[in-house]
Amino acid sequence: MFDHVCLTVNDMKWHMDLFLRVFGFHVDKYVGDPDDPEKVWFKESLQLNRTVNPVVKDGGIFNHLALKVSNGEEVLRELKQLGGEETEAGNNWIMMPTGLYLEIL
């Protein structure tokens, strides 16, 4: 049974804002300062962990996060305002400036 996905990020505040404001996620729990935690879990099955040096293992690395939304055009507009860019895969595939690759469904 699937429980959650954990992303390592180097800018916790930026990523928290992305998921809270753009996608309407809800914080379930956190470790550290609530305004800039070391770890945060969202009720929507996503965990973020702060890291300075991400590790890439031989077995592969996370590729993209697909999110179903009811307001696709609005979300795409907000992602682009945050520096996201469309990719050759299509206008619903957005590469964020932090390297987070999103598919908006």
C-alpha positions in Angstrom: 0.0 0.0 0.0 1.4 3.4 -1.0 1.8 5.9 1.9 3.8 8.9 0.7 6.6 10.4 -1.4 9.5 12.3 0.2 11.4 15.0 -1.7 14.7 16.4 -0.6 14.8 20.2 -1.1 17.4 22.9 -0.4 14.9 25.7 -0.1 12.2 24.6 2.3 10.2 27.9 2.4 10.0 28.1 -1.4 8.8 24.5 -1.7 6.3 24.8 1.2 4.9 27.9 -0.4 4.5 26.1 -3.7 2.5 23.2 -2.3 0.5 25.3 0.2 -0.4 28.2 -2.0 -0.5 26.8 -5.5 -1.8 23.3 -4.8 -3.7 23.9 -1.6 -1.9 21.2 0.4 -2.2 21.1 4.2 0.6 20.6 6.7 0.1 17.5 8.9 3.2 17.7 11.0 6.7 19.1 11.0 10.1 18.9 12.7 11.8 22.2 13.7 10.7 25.8 13.3 7.1 25.8 11.9 8.0 28.8 9.6 11.1 27.0 8.2 11.1 23.3 9.3 13.7 20.7 8.7 11.0 18.2 7.7 7.3 18.7 6.8 4.6 16.2 6.1 1.5 17.2 4.1 -1.9 15.4 4.5 -1.7 14.9 0.7 0.9 12.1 1.0 4.0 14.3 0.4 7.0 14.8 2.7 9.7 17.4 2.3 13.2 17.1 3.9 15.7 19.9 3.8 19.1 19.0 2.5 22.2 20.9 1.5 23.8 18.0 -0.5 21.3 15.9 -2.4 22.4 12.3 -3.0 21.9 10.6 -6.4 22.1 6.8 -6.1 23.0 4.3 -8.8 19.5 2.9 -8.8 18.0 6.1 -10.1 16.4 9.4 -8.9 13.0 10.9 -8.8 11.8 12.1 -12.2 8.6 14.1 -11.8 5.6 14.7 -9.7 2.1 14.4 -11.4 -0.7 16.4 -9.7 -4.4 16.3 -10.6 -6.0 19.8 -10.3 -9.4 21.2 -11.1 -8.0 24.6 -12.2 -5.2 23.6 -14.6 -4.8 26.9 -16.5 -4.7 28.9 -13.2 -2.1 26.5 -11.7 0.1 26.6 -14.9 -0.1 30.4 -14.8 1.0 30.5 -11.2 3.8 28.0 -11.8 5.1 30.2 -14.6 4.9 33.2 -12.4 7.2 31.3 -9.9 9.7 30.8 -12.7 8.5 27.5 -14.1 9.0 26.8 -17.8 7.2 24.6 -20.2 9.2 21.7 -21.6 9.2 19.9 -24.9 7.0 17.2 -23.4 4.0 19.6 -23.5 2.5 22.7 -22.0 1.4 20.8 -18.9 5.0 19.7 -18.1 6.7 22.4 -16.1 10.3 22.5 -14.9 10.6 24.7 -11.8 13.7 26.8 -11.2 14.7 24.4 -8.3 14.8 21.4 -10.7 11.4 20.1 -9.5 9.6 18.6 -12.6 5.8 18.8 -12.5 3.1 17.2 -14.7 -0.2 19.0 -14.3 -3.2 16.8 -15.0 
